[in-house]
Amino acid sequence: MSSDTTAAHGHAEEVSVWPLVISAGILFALPFAFALQFVYHNGLMAALSLGLGVPMIVLGIVGWTREAIGTAGPAEGLTPPAMGWFILAEALIFLSFFATYWVLRLSSPAWPPEGTPEMPILLPAIMTVVLVSSSFTIHWAEERAEKGDRNGFLKWLLISMGLGVAFLAMSATEWSHLIHEGFVPGSNVYSTSFFSITGFHGAHVVVGLGIFVAMLIPALRGTLSDGLIRSGSMYWHFVDIIWLFVVSQVYYW
């Protein structure tokens, strides 16, 4: 399409490189790092892969967030239709994690395997209440934004962010306790699944908080982007729904 034609239609296609950077980072940080550690038993290469992947993920999140809070408004990559496809791709990745877990769980003669400490029951229940509550608060924030209530939107958005941070803090506390007991990703097949699935979900909570920041900054400037707010709300609801699968399968089954 020529520039004249583009100008006549008043719309130009926008392409963002950051989703590709994030995807490549996930590839290095998860399957490559785990394969190098647990299949090839090469800790150095696994650490290098992780060291390459994690910064790429962080860089991608920062870049994508900067696009979303630019002066020209939210980038095309964060609009609701694009977010729907992004969520579908992420759901398929989670499905692969769960399918692997189900195969291991159903083929094992005893579960959990030997060497697994007693898993907490109360803490994941509290984490579930906190995260599910954040779905309601972000929905209320979205409703306030639709009515042009900037202060109401900011209040419920900040509450949602606080609940997300509280969830991550509880998850980190749980990980620290388990690792202190000697339960690490290489302890047995359950530990590998546990840290992989909960860690991957935690990474999505971090991404969701990054999107919330991308919503917060324009709101503080006095502008509310309906598309970005809907996209952020969609993603957060997805993260909450996935957690229900995580907690029911990994903790209570």
C-alpha positions as CSV (number, residue, x, y, z in Angstrom):
1,M,0.0,0.0,0.0
2,S,1.4,3.4,-1.0
3,S,1.8,6.2,1.5
4,D,-0.8,8.2,-0.4
5,T,-3.3,5.4,-0.2
6,T,-2.5,4.9,3.5
7,A,-3.0,8.6,4.2
8,A,-6.3,8.6,2.3
9,H,-7.6,5.8,4.5
10,G,-6.3,7.5,7.7
11,H,-4.7,4.3,8.9
12,A,-1.3,2.7,8.8
13,E,-0.4,-0.8,9.7
14,E,1.8,-1.0,12.8
15,V,4.2,-3.9,13.4
16,S,5.8,-4.5,16.8
17,V,9.0,-6.6,17.2
18,W,8.5,-7.0,21.0
19,P,6.2,-10.1,21.0
20,L,8.8,-11.9,18.9
21,V,11.5,-10.9,21.4
22,I,9.4,-12.1,24.3
23,S,8.7,-15.4,22.5
24,A,12.4,-16.0,21.8
25,G,13.2,-15.2,25.4
26,I,10.6,-17.8,26.6
27,L,12.1,-20.3,24.2
28,F,15.6,-19.8,25.7
29,A,14.5,-19.5,29.3
30,L,12.1,-22.5,29.4
31,P,12.5,-25.4,26.9
32,F,16.1,-24.8,26.0
33,A,17.2,-24.3,29.6
34,F,15.3,-27.2,31.0
35,A,16.5,-29.5,28.2
36,L,20.1,-28.6,28.8
37,Q,19.7,-29.1,32.5
38,F,17.6,-32.2,32.8
39,V,18.2,-34.0,29.5
40,Y,21.8,-33.2,28.7
41,H,22.9,-32.4,32.3
42,N,24.9,-29.4,31.3
43,G,24.3,-26.8,34.0
44,L,26.6,-24.2,32.5
45,M,24.8,-24.1,29.2
46,A,21.4,-24.2,30.9
47,A,22.5,-21.1,33.0
48,L,23.7,-19.4,29.8
49,S,20.4,-20.1,28.1
50,L,18.5,-18.8,31.1
51,G,20.7,-15.8,31.3
52,L,20.0,-15.0,27.6
53,G,16.2,-15.8,27.8
54,V,15.3,-13.8,30.9
55,P,16.7,-10.5,29.8
56,M,15.0,-10.9,26.4
57,I,11.7,-11.5,28.2
58,V,12.2,-8.4,30.4
59,L,13.4,-6.3,27.4
60,G,10.3,-7.4,25.4
61,I,7.9,-6.5,28.2
62,V,9.6,-3.1,28.6
63,G,9.5,-2.4,24.9
64,W,5.9,-3.5,24.4
65,T,4.9,-1.4,27.5
66,R,6.7,1.6,26.1
67,E,4.8,1.3,22.8
68,A,1.6,1.1,24.7
69,I,2.2,4.3,26.7
70,G,3.6,6.3,23.8
71,T,2.2,9.7,22.9
72,A,0.5,8.2,19.9
73,G,-1.6,5.9,22.0
74,P,-1.6,2.2,22.5
75,A,0.3,0.1,19.9
76,E,-1.6,-2.2,17.6
77,G,0.0,-5.2,19.4
78,L,-1.9,-4.5,22.5
79,T,-5.4,-4.0,21.0
80,P,-8.1,-6.5,22.1
81,P,-8.2,-8.6,18.8
82,A,-4.4,-9.0,18.9
83,M,-4.6,-9.8,22.6
84,G,-7.1,-12.5,21.9
85,W,-4.7,-14.3,19.6
86,F,-1.8,-13.8,22.0
87,I,-3.9,-15.3,24.8
88,L,-4.7,-18.3,22.6
89,A,-1.0,-18.9,21.9
90,E,-0.2,-18.7,25.6
91,A,-3.1,-21.1,26.5
92,L,-1.6,-23.7,24.1
93,I,1.7,-23.4,25.9
94,F,0.0,-24.0,29.2
95,L,-1.8,-26.9,27.7
96,S,1.5,-28.6,26.9
97,F,2.7,-28.1,30.5
98,F,-0.5,-29.6,31.8
99,A,-0.5,-32.5,29.3
100,T,3.0,-33.4,30.4
101,Y,2.0,-33.2,34.0
102,W,-1.1,-35.5,33.5
103,V,1.0,-38.1,31.7
104,L,3.6,-38.1,34.5
105,R,0.8,-38.1,37.2
106,L,-1.2,-40.9,35.7
107,S,1.7,-43.1,34.8
108,S,3.4,-43.0,38.2
109,P,2.8,-45.9,40.5
110,A,2.9,-43.6,43.5
111,W,2.2,-39.8,43.7
112,P,3.7,-37.6,44.8
113,P,7.1,-39.3,44.3
114,E,9.5,-40.0,47.1
115,G,11.4,-37.0,48.3
116,T,8.4,-34.7,48.0
117,P,7.6,-32.7,51.2
118,E,4.1,-32.2,52.4
119,M,2.7,-29.5,50.2
120,P,0.8,-26.5,51.7
121,I,-3.0,-26.5,51.6
122,L,-4.0,-23.2,53.2
123,L,-1.5,-20.9,51.3
124,P,-2.6,-21.8,47.8
125,A,-6.2,-21.4,48.9
126,I,-5.4,-17.8,50.1
127,M,-3.5,-17.2,46.9
128,T,-6.6,-18.2,44.9
129,V,-8.8,-15.9,46.9
130,V,-6.4,-13.0,46.3
131,L,-6.0,-13.6,42.6
132,V,-9.7,-14.2,41.9
133,S,-10.5,-11.0,43.8
134,S,-8.2,-9.1,41.5
135,S,-10.4,-10.2,38.6
136,F,-13.3,-8.5,40.2
137,T,-11.3,-5.3,41.0
138,I,-9.9,-5.0,37.4
139,H,-13.5,-5.5,36.1
140,W,-14.7,-2.7,38.3
141,A,-11.7,-0.5,37.1
142,E,-12.8,-1.2,33.5
143,E,-16.4,-0.2,34.3
144,R,-15.2,3.0,35.9
145,A,-13.1,3.8,32.8
146,E,-16.1,3.3,30.5
147,K,-18.0,5.8,32.5
148,G,-15.1,8.3,32.4
149,D,-14.4,8.1,36.1
150,R,-10.7,8.5,36.1
151,N,-10.3,8.5,39.9
152,G,-12.4,5.4,40.3
153,F,-10.4,3.7,37.5
154,L,-7.1,4.5,39.2
155,K,-8.4,3.3,42.6
156,W,-9.5,-0.1,41.4
157,L,-6.4,-0.5,39.1
158,L,-4.1,0.2,42.0
159,I,-6.0,-2.3,44.2
160,S,-5.7,-4.9,41.4
161,M,-1.9,-4.3,41.1
162,G,-1.6,-4.6,44.9
163,L,-3.4,-7.9,44.8
164,G,-1.1,-9.1,42.0
165,V,2.0,-8.1,43.9
166,A,0.6,-9.9,47.1
167,F,0.1,-13.0,45.0
168,L,3.7,-13.0,43.8
169,A,5.0,-12.3,47.3
170,M,3.1,-15.4,48.6
171,S,4.4,-17.5,45.7
172,A,8.0,-16.4,46.4
173,T,7.5,-17.2,50.1
174,E,6.3,-20.7,49.2
175,W,9.2,-21.3,46.8
176,S,11.7,-20.1,49.4
177,H,10.2,-22.5,52.0
178,L,10.2,-25.5,49.7
179,I,13.8,-24.8,48.4
180,H,14.9,-24.4,52.1
181,E,13.6,-27.9,52.7
182,G,15.7,-29.2,49.8
183,F,12.8,-29.5,47.3
184,V,14.2,-28.0,44.1
185,P,13.4,-28.4,40.4
186,G,15.6,-31.4,40.1
187,S,14.4,-33.3,43.1
188,N,11.9,-35.5,41.2
189,V,9.4,-35.4,38.3
190,Y,6.8,-33.7,40.5
191,S,9.2,-30.9,41.5
192,T,10.2,-30.3,37.9
193,S,6.5,-30.0,37.0
194,F,5.7,-27.9,40.0
195,F,8.3,-25.3,39.5
196,S,7.8,-25.2,35.8
197,I,4.1,-24.7,35.9
198,T,3.9,-22.3,38.9
199,G,7.0,-20.4,37.6
200,F,5.5,-20.0,34.1
201,H,2.2,-18.8,35.6
202,G,4.1,-16.4,37.9
203,A,5.9,-15.0,34.9
204,H,2.5,-14.2,33.4
205,V,1.5,-12.4,36.5
206,V,4.6,-10.2,36.1
207,V,3.6,-9.5,32.5
208,G,0.1,-8.7,33.6
209,L,1.5,-6.2,36.1
210,G,3.6,-4.7,33.3
211,I,0.4,-4.1,31.3
212,F,-1.2,-2.6,34.3
213,V,1.7,-0.1,34.5
214,A,1.1,0.7,30.8
215,M,-2.5,1.4,31.8
216,L,-1.6,3.4,34.9
217,I,0.8,5.9,33.3
218,P,-1.6,7.3,30.6
219,A,-4.4,7.4,33.2
220,L,-2.2,9.6,35.5
221,R,-1.6,11.8,32.5
222,G,-5.3,12.3,32.2
223,T,-6.0,10.0,29.2
224,L,-7.8,6.6,29.3
225,S,-7.3,4.3,26.3
226,D,-10.3,2.0,26.1
227,G,-8.5,-0.5,23.9
228,L,-5.6,-0.9,26.2
229,I,-7.8,-1.2,29.2
230,R,-9.9,-4.0,27.6
231,S,-6.7,-5.8,26.5
232,G,-5.2,-5.6,30.0
233,S,-8.4,-6.8,31.6
234,M,-8.6,-9.7,29.1
235,Y,-5.1,-10.8,29.9
236,W,-5.6,-10.6,33.6
237,H,-8.8,-12.7,33.5
238,F,-6.8,-15.2,31.5
239,V,-4.1,-15.3,34.1
240,D,-6.7,-15.8,36.8
241,I,-8.4,-18.7,35.0
242,I,-5.1,-20.5,34.4
243,W,-4.4,-20.3,38.1
244,L,-7.6,-22.2,38.8
245,F,-6.2,-25.0,36.7
246,V,-2.8,-24.8,38.3
247,V,-4.1,-24.9,41.9
248,S,-6.6,-27.7,41.2
249,Q,-4.1,-29.9,39.3
250,V,-0.7,-29.2,40.9
251,Y,-1.7,-28.7,44.5
252,Y,-5.0,-30.5,45.2
253,W,-4.9,-33.5,42.9
